[in-house]
Amino acid sequence: NHLRFMAKKTTQVPFEKSLQELEQLVEHLEKGDIPLEDSLQCFERGIQLTRACQKALQKAEQKVEILLQDQGNERLKPFSDES
């Protein structure tokens, strides 16, 4: 049922689950056999998931950069989460 995608809340979902749901939405939209309104809802949810995945990747990249900059030091810099 294609409407199960729209029932999702915008709560934080683990990156892997967000990516999996996004892949399912794309596959569903590519079939092109759903009404326009449902397609728009799927697209909106896809945008939300894309933004959440991008944010998660940016946070991970920042953490990696901090770790690489401090290579050899025992003390790490605090992570700055600018939301």
C-alpha positions as a Markdown table, in Angstrom:
| # | Residue | x | y | z |
|---|---|---|---|---|
| 1 | Asn | 0.0 | 0.0 | 0.0 |
| 2 | His | 1.5 | 3.3 | -1.1 |
| 3 | Leu | -0.1 | 5.3 | 1.6 |
| 4 | Arg | 2.0 | 3.7 | 4.3 |
| 5 | Phe | 4.9 | 6.0 | 3.3 |
| 6 | Met | 2.8 | 9.1 | 4.1 |
| 7 | Ala | 1.9 | 7.9 | 7.6 |
| 8 | Lys | 5.5 | 8.2 | 8.8 |
| 9 | Lys | 6.1 | 11.0 | 11.3 |
| 10 | Thr | 9.1 | 13.4 | 10.9 |
| 11 | Thr | 10.7 | 11.9 | 14.0 |
| 12 | Gln | 14.3 | 11.0 | 13.8 |
| 13 | Val | 14.8 | 7.7 | 12.1 |
| 14 | Pro | 18.1 | 5.9 | 11.9 |
| 15 | Phe | 20.1 | 6.8 | 8.7 |
| 16 | Glu | 19.8 | 3.3 | 7.2 |
| 17 | Lys | 16.1 | 3.1 | 7.7 |
| 18 | Ser | 15.6 | 6.6 | 6.2 |
| 19 | Leu | 17.7 | 5.6 | 3.2 |
| 20 | Gln | 15.8 | 2.3 | 2.7 |
| 21 | Glu | 12.4 | 4.2 | 2.9 |
| 22 | Leu | 13.7 | 6.7 | 0.4 |
| 23 | Glu | 14.8 | 4.0 | -2.0 |
| 24 | Gln | 11.3 | 2.4 | -1.7 |
| 25 | Leu | 9.6 | 5.8 | -2.4 |
| 26 | Val | 11.7 | 6.3 | -5.5 |
| 27 | Glu | 10.9 | 2.8 | -6.8 |
| 28 | His | 7.2 | 3.4 | -6.1 |
| 29 | Leu | 7.2 | 6.8 | -7.9 |
| 30 | Glu | 9.1 | 5.4 | -10.9 |
| 31 | Lys | 6.3 | 2.9 | -11.5 |
| 32 | Gly | 4.0 | 5.9 | -12.2 |
| 33 | Asp | 0.8 | 4.0 | -11.3 |
| 34 | Ile | -0.4 | 6.2 | -8.4 |
| 35 | Pro | -2.7 | 9.2 | -8.4 |
| 36 | Leu | -1.1 | 12.7 | -8.6 |
| 37 | Glu | -2.0 | 13.6 | -5.0 |
| 38 | Asp | -0.3 | 10.4 | -3.7 |
| 39 | Ser | 2.7 | 11.1 | -5.9 |
| 40 | Leu | 3.1 | 14.5 | -4.4 |
| 41 | Gln | 2.8 | 13.1 | -0.9 |
| 42 | Cys | 5.5 | 10.5 | -1.7 |
| 43 | Phe | 7.7 | 13.3 | -3.1 |
| 44 | Glu | 7.2 | 15.4 | 0.0 |
| 45 | Arg | 8.2 | 12.5 | 2.2 |
| 46 | Gly | 11.2 | 11.8 | 0.0 |
| 47 | Ile | 12.4 | 15.4 | 0.4 |
| 48 | Gln | 12.1 | 15.1 | 4.2 |
| 49 | Leu | 14.1 | 11.9 | 4.1 |
| 50 | Thr | 16.7 | 13.3 | 1.8 |
| 51 | Arg | 17.2 | 16.3 | 4.1 |
| 52 | Ala | 17.5 | 14.0 | 7.2 |
| 53 | Cys | 20.0 | 11.8 | 5.4 |
| 54 | Gln | 22.1 | 14.8 | 4.3 |
| 55 | Lys | 22.1 | 16.2 | 7.9 |
| 56 | Ala | 23.2 | 12.8 | 9.3 |
| 57 | Leu | 26.0 | 12.5 | 6.7 |
| 58 | Gln | 27.2 | 16.1 | 7.5 |
| 59 | Lys | 27.3 | 15.3 | 11.2 |
| 60 | Ala | 29.2 | 12.1 | 10.5 |
| 61 | Glu | 31.7 | 13.9 | 8.3 |
| 62 | Gln | 32.2 | 16.6 | 11.0 |
| 63 | Lys | 32.9 | 13.9 | 13.6 |
| 64 | Val | 35.4 | 12.2 | 11.2 |
| 65 | Glu | 37.2 | 15.5 | 10.6 |
| 66 | Ile | 37.5 | 16.2 | 14.3 |
| 67 | Leu | 38.9 | 12.7 | 14.9 |
| 68 | Leu | 41.4 | 13.1 | 12.0 |
| 69 | Gln | 42.5 | 16.5 | 13.2 |
| 70 | Asp | 43.2 | 15.2 | 16.7 |
| 71 | Gln | 45.0 | 12.1 | 15.5 |
| 72 | Gly | 47.6 | 11.3 | 18.1 |
| 73 | Asn | 46.0 | 13.4 | 20.8 |
| 74 | Glu | 44.2 | 11.7 | 23.6 |
| 75 | Arg | 41.8 | 14.6 | 24.0 |
| 76 | Leu | 39.1 | 15.2 | 21.4 |
| 77 | Lys | 37.4 | 18.5 | 20.7 |
| 78 | Pro | 33.7 | 18.7 | 21.6 |
| 79 | Phe | 31.4 | 18.1 | 18.7 |
| 80 | Ser | 29.4 | 21.1 | 17.7 |
| 81 | Asp | 25.8 | 20.2 | 16.7 |
| 82 | Glu | 24.4 | 23.3 | 15.0 |
| 83 | Ser | 20.7 | 22.5 | 14.5 |
